[in-house]
Amino acid sequence: MIAQLRAYMLSLVLLLAPVPASQAADQTITLALGTGSVFTPEQPFETVLIDDENVVSIRIQDDRSVIFQALKLGTTNVIFIDAQSIAIANVRIVVRDARA
């Protein structure tokens, strides 16, 4: 139920917040299972949306950086929204087996 609600909210935000091609940065980050990575968007963010929080956890440092922690093999998307409700970064995170 909660996963469906999150998916609905993510879809709603994506529909309501058109993303100009020049503003949102599409990136892919690949993490090994059990590792982490610091990510800093180009602009300050207000909200972070995550598609599947079972794949990666997010620890917000401040309005300019987060730490991604790989939890489970898989793929998820993370969207950063600014104070004007505009998507400023769309990050695809791929978690792979450390042995691969």
All heavy atoms as an XYZ file, in Angstrom:
760
protein
N       0.814     -1.188      0.000
C       0.000      0.000      0.000
C       0.863      1.260      0.000
O       0.621      2.163     -0.772
C      -0.923     -0.048      1.228
C      -1.762      1.175      1.412
S      -3.155      1.142      0.307
C      -4.029      2.551      0.853
N       1.880      1.284      0.869
C       2.753      2.455      0.942
C       3.545      2.606     -0.352
O       3.721      3.711     -0.850
C       3.681      2.363      2.163
C       2.848      2.514      3.438
C       4.755      3.432      2.117
C       3.628      2.327      4.710
N       4.003      1.479     -0.902
C       4.758      1.531     -2.161
C       3.891      2.074     -3.284
O       4.360      2.860     -4.123
C       5.297      0.154     -2.515
N       2.626      1.695     -3.316
C       1.719      2.198     -4.342
C       1.489      3.694     -4.171
O       1.439      4.433     -5.149
C       0.380      1.458     -4.279
C       0.469      0.027     -4.741
C      -0.846     -0.714     -4.554
O      -1.648     -0.362     -3.708
N      -1.044     -1.734     -5.357
N       1.361      4.137     -2.933
C       1.172      5.563     -2.667
C       2.396      6.361     -3.112
O       2.270      7.420     -3.732
C       0.904      5.797     -1.183
C       0.676      7.251     -0.761
C      -0.511      7.854     -1.493
C       0.469      7.327      0.738
N       3.585      5.850     -2.825
C       4.809      6.541     -3.255
C       4.903      6.601     -4.772
O       5.285      7.615     -5.341
C       6.031      5.845     -2.678
C       6.196      6.112     -1.226
C       7.524      5.625     -0.735
N       7.619      5.884      0.680
C       8.029      5.014      1.565
N       8.433      3.838      1.194
N       8.070      5.320      2.842
N       4.571      5.489     -5.425
C       4.608      5.472     -6.889
C       3.612      6.473     -7.461
O       3.906      7.183     -8.424
C       4.313      4.067     -7.399
N       2.434      6.555     -6.851
C       1.428      7.515     -7.280
C       1.933      8.949     -7.101
O       1.790      9.781     -7.986
C       0.127      7.304     -6.503
C      -0.908      8.357     -6.774
C      -1.642      8.339     -7.955
C      -1.138      9.384     -5.875
C      -2.578      9.320     -8.225
C      -2.073     10.366     -6.126
C      -2.800     10.328     -7.304
O      -3.717     11.299     -7.568
N       2.521      9.232     -5.940
C       3.027     10.586     -5.670
C       4.145     10.951     -6.644
O       4.203     12.075     -7.131
C       3.519     10.700     -4.225
C       2.416     10.633     -3.195
S       1.169     11.901     -3.402
C       2.124     13.351     -3.028
N       5.035     10.008     -6.918
C       6.118     10.263     -7.865
C       5.547     10.570     -9.249
O       5.959     11.525     -9.899
C       7.068      9.067     -7.921
C       8.224      9.160     -8.901
C       9.121     10.342     -8.550
C       9.017      7.877     -8.890
N       4.563      9.791     -9.680
C       3.931     10.024    -10.978
C       3.253     11.385    -11.018
O       3.357     12.117    -12.000
C       2.898      8.934    -11.273
O       3.504      7.682    -11.311
N       2.581     11.731     -9.940
C       1.893     13.008     -9.872
C       2.872     14.176     -9.968
O       2.651     15.130    -10.715
C       1.088     13.108     -8.572
C       0.257     14.365     -8.380
C      -0.805     14.471     -9.460
C      -0.388     14.354     -7.009
N       3.966     14.086     -9.237
C       4.967     15.155     -9.280
C       5.562     15.277    -10.675
O       5.749     16.380    -11.184
C       6.069     14.914     -8.229
C       7.268     15.814     -8.470
C       5.526     15.141     -6.835
N       5.829     14.149    -11.310
C       6.408     14.192    -12.648
C       5.440     14.800    -13.656
O       5.858     15.506    -14.578
C       6.830     12.797    -13.085
C       8.016     12.214    -12.335
C       8.265     10.779    -12.770
C       9.259     13.056    -12.532
N       4.161     14.551    -13.478
C       3.173     15.123    -14.392
C       2.955     16.617    -14.144
O       2.758     17.381    -15.075
C       1.838     14.386    -14.245
C       1.799     12.981    -14.810
C       0.483     12.303    -14.446
C       1.989     12.993    -16.309
N       2.988     17.022    -12.885
C       2.707     18.414    -12.546
C       3.905     19.340    -12.668
O       3.748     20.554    -12.736
C       2.144     18.500    -11.123
C       0.788     17.833    -10.921
C       0.366     17.930     -9.468
C      -0.256     18.441    -11.835
N       5.094     18.781    -12.663
C       6.293     19.608    -12.727
C       7.025     19.349    -14.038
O       7.929     18.537    -14.105
C       7.202     19.306    -11.544
N       6.609     20.037    -15.107
C       7.319     19.841    -16.365
C       8.798     20.215    -16.213
O       9.129     21.171    -15.530
C       6.611     20.767    -17.354
C       5.773     21.666    -16.538
C       5.586     21.046    -15.192
N       9.621     19.440    -16.829
C      11.054     19.612    -16.657
C      11.668     20.138    -17.948
O      11.739     19.421    -18.933
C      11.715     18.264    -16.291
C      13.205     18.434    -16.100
C      11.068     17.674    -15.062
N      12.094     21.384    -17.942
C      12.807     21.883    -19.115
C      14.102     21.104    -19.311
O      14.789     20.782    -18.349
C      13.106     23.345    -18.771
C      12.199     23.693    -17.635
C      11.918     22.397    -16.932
N      14.424     20.799    -20.550
C      15.607     19.990    -20.832
C      16.882     20.630    -20.304
O      17.825     19.948    -19.940
C      15.720     19.749    -22.332
N      16.907     21.941    -20.238
C      18.123     22.612    -19.776
C      18.278     22.593    -18.263
O      19.346     22.898    -17.751
C      18.124     24.059    -20.260
O      17.028     24.737    -19.681
N      17.224     22.258    -17.516
C      17.303     22.334    -16.066
C      17.580     21.007    -15.397
O      18.372     20.938    -14.478
C      16.021     22.927    -15.502
C      15.970     24.414    -15.687
C      15.014     25.042    -14.714
O      13.977     24.494    -14.422
N      15.359     26.197    -14.226
N      16.901     19.950    -15.775
C      17.072     18.676    -15.072
C      18.245     17.909    -15.662
O      18.351     17.749    -16.864
C      15.809     17.839    -15.158
N      19.122     17.474    -14.804
C      20.276     16.698    -15.250
C      19.968     15.225    -15.075
O      19.643     14.779    -13.988
C      21.503     17.077    -14.428
N      20.035     14.465    -16.152
C      19.830     13.028    -16.087
C      21.187     12.372    -15.939
O      22.077     12.565    -16.766
C      19.126     12.520    -17.344
C      17.686     12.997    -17.434
O      17.078     13.209    -16.381
O      17.187     13.146    -18.557
N      21.344     11.609    -14.871
C      22.612     10.955    -14.585
C      22.362      9.524    -14.163
O      21.289      9.196    -13.670
C      23.345     11.669    -13.457
C      23.759     13.072    -13.789
C      24.469     13.702    -12.618
O      23.840     14.328    -11.795
N      25.765     13.507    -12.540
N      23.381      8.688    -14.311
C      23.332      7.325    -13.792
C      24.518      7.133    -12.873
O      25.652      7.478    -13.217
C      23.393      6.292    -14.931
O      22.257      6.485    -15.786
C      23.377      4.878    -14.385
N      24.236      6.608    -11.684
C      25.278      6.279    -10.717
C      25.207      4.783    -10.475
O      24.133      4.247    -10.194
C      25.067      7.045     -9.393
C      25.202      8.548     -9.622
C      26.049      6.559     -8.330
C      24.861      9.384     -8.403
N      26.347      4.114    -10.589
C      26.412      2.681    -10.319
C      27.141      2.473     -9.005
O      28.244      2.986     -8.811
C      27.148      1.943    -11.456
O      26.455      2.199    -12.688
C      27.186      0.454    -11.204
N      26.489      1.740     -8.096
C      27.065      1.454     -6.789
C      27.204     -0.049     -6.611
O      26.370     -0.809     -7.097
C      26.165      1.988     -5.671
C      25.918      3.489     -5.616
C      24.864      3.803     -4.563
C      27.201      4.221     -5.325
N      28.239     -0.452     -5.896
C      28.368     -1.847     -5.504
C      27.536     -2.051     -4.246
O      27.416     -1.143     -3.414
C      29.828     -2.196     -5.245
N      26.972     -3.219     -4.111
C      26.154     -3.538     -2.952
C      26.926     -3.270     -1.664
O      28.078     -3.672     -1.528
C      25.712     -5.000     -3.014
C      24.695     -5.452     -1.983
C      23.400     -4.664     -2.119
C      24.416     -6.936     -2.138
N      26.325     -2.520     -0.749
C      26.947     -2.211      0.527
C      27.808     -0.964      0.535
O      28.315     -0.574      1.577
N      27.968     -0.308     -0.619
C      28.800      0.896     -0.674
C      27.916      2.136     -0.709
O      26.704      2.053     -0.854
C      29.714      0.901     -1.904
O      28.919      0.951     -3.089
C      30.616     -0.316     -1.927
N      28.546      3.287     -0.598
C      27.828      4.551     -0.628
C      28.514      5.546     -1.537
O      29.625      5.314     -2.009
N      27.824      6.663     -1.770
C      28.370      7.703     -2.625
C      27.715      9.029     -2.267
O      26.512      9.090     -1.995
C      28.091      7.381     -4.091
O      28.537      8.419     -4.931
N      28.499     10.097     -2.273
C      27.966     11.441     -2.050
C      27.534     11.996     -3.402
O      28.227     11.850     -4.405
C      29.035     12.358     -1.413
C      28.520     13.786     -1.304
C      29.452     11.828     -0.059
N      26.383     12.654     -3.424
C      25.885     13.284     -4.647
C      25.533     14.729     -4.334
O      24.892     15.019     -3.327
C      24.651     12.553     -5.183
C      24.080     13.192     -6.411
C      24.701     13.042     -7.642
C      22.937     13.965     -6.339
C      24.188     13.649     -8.775
C      22.416     14.571     -7.457
C      23.041     14.405     -8.683
N      25.951     15.627     -5.217
C      25.674     17.056     -5.063
C      25.046     17.584     -6.352
O      25.730     17.703     -7.369
C      26.974     17.834     -4.773
O      27.605     17.257     -3.639
C      26.689     19.290     -4.499
N      23.749     17.894     -6.320
C      23.133     18.492     -7.504
C      23.712     19.884     -7.771
O      24.315     20.483     -6.885
C      21.651     18.599     -7.134
C      21.467     17.864     -5.873
C      22.804     17.711     -5.240
N      23.497     20.387     -8.965
C      24.023     21.704     -9.325
C      23.335     22.834     -8.573
O      23.911     23.902     -8.402
C      23.873     21.923    -10.827
C      24.759     21.011    -11.646
C      24.608     21.258    -13.137
O      24.008     22.283    -13.525
O      25.098     20.426    -13.897
N      22.098     22.620     -8.125
C      21.329     23.646     -7.434
C      20.849     23.104     -6.089
O      20.725     21.896     -5.921
C      20.099     24.031     -8.255
C      20.399     24.534     -9.642
C      19.108     24.704    -10.439
O      18.060     24.988     -9.886
N      19.198     24.509    -11.739
N      20.514     23.979     -5.155
C      19.931     23.523     -3.885
C      18.575     22.849     -4.143
O      17.863     23.222     -5.066
C      19.738     24.797     -3.080
C      20.559     25.835     -3.749
C      20.714     25.429     -5.171
N      18.242     21.872     -3.326
C      16.973     21.170     -3.489
C      16.131     21.305     -2.227
O      16.646     21.537     -1.138
C      17.191     19.697     -3.838
C      17.986     18.938     -2.811
C      17.360     18.333     -1.732
C      19.365     18.843     -2.917
C      18.098     17.650     -0.783
C      20.106     18.148     -1.982
C      19.469     17.552     -0.902
N      14.836     21.136     -2.398
C      13.878     21.216     -1.299
C      13.359     19.821     -0.934
O      13.160     19.510      0.222
C      12.711     22.112     -1.719
C      11.652     22.326     -0.677
C      12.005     23.423      0.297
O      12.884     24.243      0.000
O      11.383     23.452      1.362
N      13.139     18.990     -1.961
C      12.524     17.677     -1.772
C      13.292     16.638     -2.570
O      13.796     16.926     -3.648
C      11.063     17.711     -2.266
O      10.371     18.757     -1.599
C      10.350     16.402     -2.011
N      13.347     15.423     -2.019
C      13.958     14.292     -2.715
C      12.911     13.186     -2.800
O      12.333     12.793     -1.788
C      15.205     13.768     -1.979
C      15.807     12.589     -2.726
C      16.229     14.864     -1.797
N      12.665     12.695     -4.007
C      11.729     11.597     -4.222
C      12.507     10.368     -4.664
O      13.373     10.473     -5.533
C      10.701     11.959     -5.287
C       9.867     13.205     -5.032
C       9.037     13.545     -6.253
C       8.980     12.986     -3.827
N      12.194      9.224     -4.089
C      12.881      7.990     -4.456
C      11.851      6.959     -4.888
O      10.808      6.799     -4.238
C      13.764      7.475     -3.300
C      14.528      6.231     -3.721
C      12.948      7.227     -2.052
C      15.625      5.833     -2.772
N      12.152      6.292     -5.975
C      11.232      5.306     -6.535
C      11.169      4.047     -5.667
O      10.090      3.569     -5.351
C      11.667      4.978     -7.962
C      10.729      4.017     -8.649
O       9.508      4.130     -8.437
O      11.213      3.161     -9.399
N      12.315      3.494     -5.292
C      12.352      2.251     -4.498
C      13.385      2.389     -3.389
O      14.570      2.207     -3.617
C      12.679      1.058     -5.397
C      12.557     -0.274     -4.686
O      12.383     -0.299     -3.446
O      12.633     -1.313     -5.372
N      12.923      2.691     -2.195
C      13.850      2.895     -1.080
C      14.409      1.592     -0.524
O      15.222      1.622      0.390
C      13.206      3.727      0.017
C      11.991      3.114      0.628
C      11.288      4.074      1.566
O      11.314      5.280      1.339
O      10.708      3.580      2.533
N      14.001      0.462     -1.075
C      14.607     -0.809     -0.700
C      15.940     -1.029     -1.413
O      16.768     -1.802     -0.962
C      13.664     -1.979     -1.005
C      12.417     -1.935     -0.158
O      12.480     -1.659      1.036
N      11.276     -2.189     -0.765
N      16.148     -0.358     -2.531
C      17.374     -0.498     -3.314
C      18.474      0.406     -2.776
O      19.627      0.009     -2.667
C      17.107     -0.199     -4.810
C      18.405     -0.191     -5.602
C      16.135     -1.219     -5.380
N      18.122      1.622     -2.421
C      19.112      2.582     -1.932
C      18.477      3.460     -0.855
O      17.300      3.801     -0.937
C      19.671      3.443     -3.095
C      18.637      4.369     -3.663
C      20.902      4.209     -2.689
N      19.253      3.773      0.160
C      18.776      4.726      1.163
C      19.453      6.061      0.888
O      20.538      6.126      0.305
C      19.080      4.251      2.582
O      20.460      4.313      2.843
N      18.784      7.118      1.329
C      19.303      8.469      1.116
C      19.404      9.159      2.464
O      18.438      9.195      3.222
C      18.379      9.274      0.194
C      18.280      8.607     -1.163
C      18.873     10.706      0.058
C      17.271      9.258     -2.079
N      20.575      9.694      2.728
C      20.766     10.509      3.931
C      21.075     11.927      3.460
O      22.091     12.180      2.813
C      21.896      9.955      4.794
C      21.984     10.687      6.122
C      22.934     10.036      7.071
N      24.264     10.041      6.477
C      25.222      9.191      6.797
N      25.012      8.244      7.666
N      26.408      9.287      6.238
N      20.179     12.847      3.787
C      20.343     14.236      3.360
C      21.332     14.925      4.291
O      21.153     14.935      5.504
C      18.986     14.962      3.361
C      18.057     14.302      2.348
C      19.171     16.449      3.061
C      16.638     14.826      2.371
N      22.386     15.492      3.705
C      23.393     16.232      4.469
C      22.944     17.668      4.695
O      23.006     18.180      5.796
C      24.735     16.223      3.737
C      25.320     14.852      3.518
C      25.770     14.219      4.820
O      25.903     14.876      5.844
N      26.001     12.935      4.790
N      22.544     18.321      3.621
C      22.033     19.697      3.640
C      21.264     19.889      2.346
O      20.963     18.910      1.666
C      23.175     20.709      3.808
C      24.287     20.548      2.783
O      23.987     20.139      1.643
O      25.447     20.837      3.107
N      20.952     21.128      1.971
C      20.167     21.348      0.746
C      21.006     21.259     -0.525
O      20.523     21.527     -1.613
C      19.429     22.690      0.804
C      20.367     23.884      0.769
O      21.581     23.710      0.984
O      19.873     25.007      0.543
N      22.261     20.841     -0.382
C      23.157     20.716     -1.530
C      23.783     19.336     -1.699
O      24.477     19.102     -2.686
C      24.289     21.746     -1.424
C      23.856     23.184     -1.455
C      23.482     23.640     -2.802
N      24.598     23.448     -3.723
C      24.563     23.740     -5.001
N      23.486     24.220     -5.514
N      25.607     23.537     -5.761
N      23.571     18.418     -0.741
C      24.208     17.108     -0.897
C      23.467     16.014     -0.134
O      22.809     16.283      0.870
C      25.666     17.165     -0.434
O      25.734     17.401      0.953
N      23.585     14.815     -0.684
C      23.010     13.621     -0.060
C      24.042     12.498     -0.125
O      25.000     12.558     -0.909
C      21.716     13.151     -0.760
C      20.629     14.192     -0.678
C      21.979     12.753     -2.199
N      23.830     11.481      0.685
C      24.637     10.266      0.600
C      23.712      9.132      0.203
O      22.690      8.893      0.859
C      25.328      9.944      1.941
C      26.307     11.053      2.309
C      26.034      8.587      1.858
C      26.951     10.869      3.671
N      24.049      8.457     -0.911
C      23.329      7.266     -1.334
C      24.022      6.057     -0.715
O      25.249      5.940     -0.778
C      23.361      7.108     -2.854
C      22.653      8.204     -3.608
C      23.276      8.831     -4.666
C      21.361      8.569     -3.285
C      22.634      9.824     -5.379
C      20.704      9.570     -3.989
C      21.347     10.189     -5.042
N      23.240      5.131     -0.159
C      23.781      3.898      0.409
C      23.074      2.726     -0.266
O      21.854      2.592     -0.169
C      23.554      3.846      1.926
C      24.117      2.626      2.596
C      25.646      2.609      2.570
O      26.285      3.629      2.770
N      26.209      1.456      2.327
N      23.844      1.882     -0.970
C      23.287      0.740     -1.687
C      22.841     -0.333     -0.701
O      23.628     -0.796      0.113
C      24.323      0.182     -2.652
N      21.563     -0.735     -0.788
C      20.996     -1.702      0.145
C      20.705     -3.058     -0.484
O      20.841     -4.094      0.171
C      19.678     -1.168      0.727
C      19.744      0.157      1.466
C      18.347      0.594      1.862
C      20.648      0.021      2.678
N      20.278     -3.048     -1.748
C      19.810     -4.265     -2.400
C      20.085     -4.156     -3.895
O      20.059     -3.053     -4.451
C      18.304     -4.398     -2.131
C      17.624     -5.583     -2.731
C      16.147     -5.599     -2.327
C      15.310     -5.365     -3.549
N      13.886     -5.482     -3.308
N      20.341     -5.274     -4.545
C      20.554     -5.265     -5.988
C      19.304     -4.750     -6.692
O      18.179     -5.085     -6.319
C      20.875     -6.679     -6.484
C      22.129     -7.334     -5.900
C      22.280     -8.740     -6.463
C      23.361     -6.511     -6.164
N      19.514     -3.905     -7.696
C      18.384     -3.375     -8.446
C      18.649     -1.983     -8.976
O      19.777     -1.484     -8.953
N      17.584     -1.364     -9.424
C      17.653     -0.029    -10.013
C      16.537      0.825     -9.435
O      15.426      0.343     -9.219
C      17.494     -0.109    -11.545
O      18.507     -0.962    -12.072
C      17.604      1.254    -12.185
N      16.827      2.084     -9.201
C      15.817      3.027     -8.737
C      16.128      4.405     -9.293
O      17.242      4.664     -9.746
C      15.747      3.059     -7.182
O      14.608      3.818     -6.792
C      16.995      3.649     -6.576
N      15.142      5.270     -9.274
C      15.311      6.651     -9.704
C      15.123      7.577     -8.514
O      14.252      7.347     -7.678
C      14.305      7.023    -10.792
C      14.612      6.347    -12.097
O      15.761      6.256    -12.500
N      13.594      5.843    -12.755
N      15.935      8.623     -8.470
C      15.838      9.638     -7.434
C      15.698     10.985     -8.134
O      16.479     11.316     -9.021
C      17.083      9.632     -6.518
C      16.972     10.712     -5.461
C      17.278      8.265     -5.877
N      14.680     11.740     -7.715
C      14.415     13.032     -8.331
C      14.565     14.115     -7.271
O      14.028     13.990     -6.167
C      13.009     13.079     -8.944
C      12.904     12.007    -10.036
C      12.699     14.469     -9.507
C      11.520     11.829    -10.575
N      15.294     15.155     -7.608
C      15.502     16.294     -6.717
C      14.624     17.441     -7.203
O      14.666     17.808     -8.381
C      16.973     16.711     -6.716
C      17.873     15.679     -6.108
C      18.350     14.615     -6.854
C      18.238     15.760     -4.772
C      19.167     13.648     -6.288
C      19.046     14.802     -4.191
C      19.519     13.750     -4.949
N      13.842     18.003     -6.273
C      12.897     19.071     -6.587
C      13.336     20.340     -5.847
O      13.661     20.284     -4.661
C      11.466     18.696     -6.125
C      11.052     17.311     -6.636
C      10.460     19.773     -6.504
C      10.852     17.224     -8.110
N      13.324     21.486     -6.541
C      13.725     22.734     -5.882
C      12.534     23.397     -5.187
O      11.422     22.857     -5.171
C      14.422     23.680     -6.856
C      13.507     24.264     -7.912
O      12.268     24.079     -7.847
O      14.029     24.940     -8.821
N      12.744     24.556     -4.621
C      11.712     25.256     -3.849
C      10.535     25.708     -4.710
O       9.437     25.932     -4.202
C      12.325     26.461     -3.132
N      10.728     25.818     -6.024
C       9.645     26.200     -6.933
C       8.942     24.990     -7.534
O       8.221     25.101     -8.515
C      10.182     27.091     -8.068
C      10.586     28.476     -7.628
C      11.945     28.492     -6.948
O      12.840     27.735     -7.298
N      12.095     29.336     -5.940
N       9.185     23.797     -6.968
C       8.580     22.528     -7.423
C       9.013     22.148     -8.829
O       8.240     21.555     -9.581
C       7.053     22.585     -7.329
O       6.655     22.786     -6.005
N      10.244     22.475     -9.173
C      10.802     22.114    -10.474
C      11.859     21.039    -10.258
O      12.716     21.165     -9.384
C      11.421     23.342    -11.168
C      10.336     24.378    -11.446
C      12.138     22.943    -12.453
C      10.847     25.690    -11.980
N      11.775     19.991    -11.061
C      12.770     18.927    -10.978
C      14.100     19.463    -11.489
O      14.195     19.965    -12.601
C      12.335     17.724    -11.801
N      15.137     19.368    -10.649
C      16.448     19.898    -11.035
C      17.449     18.792    -11.338
O      18.477     19.042    -11.950
C      17.005     20.837     -9.950
C      17.091     20.137     -8.600
C      16.179     22.105     -9.881
C      17.811     20.922     -7.530
N      17.160     17.565    -10.884
C      18.050     16.442    -11.184
C      17.250     15.154    -11.121
O      16.400     14.967    -10.252
C      19.208     16.385    -10.194
N      17.536     14.283    -12.062
C      16.929     12.959    -12.120
C      18.083     11.966    -12.177
O      18.807     11.916    -13.167
C      16.039     12.839    -13.359
C      15.382     11.479    -13.455
O      15.385     10.700    -12.507
N      14.826     11.196    -14.618
N      18.252     11.204    -11.109
C      19.398     10.300    -11.002
C      18.910      8.861    -11.001
O      18.068      8.499    -10.179
C      20.206     10.579     -9.713
C      21.415      9.664     -9.624
C      20.619     12.036     -9.652
N      19.431      8.082    -11.910
C      19.156      6.642    -11.933
C      20.284      5.969    -11.168
O      21.464      6.201    -11.460
C      19.109      6.145    -13.360
C      18.882      4.664    -13.469
C      18.949      4.232    -14.922
N      18.997      2.800    -14.981
C      18.241      2.066    -15.761
N      17.399      2.657    -16.583
N      18.334      0.767    -15.747
N      19.931      5.157    -10.194
C      20.942      4.466     -9.402
C      20.829      2.973     -9.663
O      19.750      2.387     -9.525
C      20.778      4.769     -7.906
C      20.908      6.263     -7.680
C      21.810      3.991     -7.090
C      20.662      6.703     -6.278
N      21.943      2.391    -10.074
C      22.024      0.964    -10.338
C      22.905      0.359     -9.264
O      24.046      0.775     -9.088
C      22.621      0.686    -11.736
C      22.730     -0.806    -11.989
C      21.793      1.375    -12.826
N      22.372     -0.620     -8.532
C      23.144     -1.317     -7.503
C      23.475     -2.697     -8.049
O      22.587     -3.470     -8.403
C      22.370     -1.419     -6.172
C      23.188     -2.203     -5.161
C      22.023     -0.036     -5.652
N      24.782     -2.968     -8.115
C      25.280     -4.250     -8.636
C      26.010     -5.017     -7.553
O      26.450     -4.452     -6.559
C      26.221     -3.998     -9.807
C      25.516     -3.351    -10.971
C      26.333     -3.454    -12.214
N      25.535     -2.949    -13.332
C      26.037     -2.377    -14.379
N      27.335     -2.242    -14.488
N      25.249     -1.954    -15.338
N      26.167     -6.286     -7.805
C      26.915     -7.145     -6.892
C      28.390     -6.698     -6.916
O      28.953     -6.467     -7.989
C      26.803     -8.600     -7.333
C      27.328     -9.573     -6.310
O      28.038     -9.170     -5.379
O      27.006    -10.777     -6.447
N      28.991     -6.573     -5.763
C      30.388     -6.111     -5.676
C      31.341     -7.070     -6.378
O      32.415     -6.655     -6.824
C      30.799     -5.963     -4.205
N      30.971     -8.330     -6.511
C      31.843     -9.315     -7.160
C      31.764     -9.279     -8.666
O      32.595     -9.842     -9.348
C      31.490    -10.725     -6.673
C      31.713    -10.896     -5.173
C      31.151    -12.187     -4.725
N      29.698    -12.054     -4.742
C      28.845    -13.008     -4.424
N      29.276    -14.191     -4.091
N      27.542    -12.800     -4.457
N      30.743     -8.595     -9.210
C      30.556     -8.594    -10.673
C      31.487     -7.628    -11.366
O      31.924     -6.661    -10.894
C      29.118     -8.251    -11.001
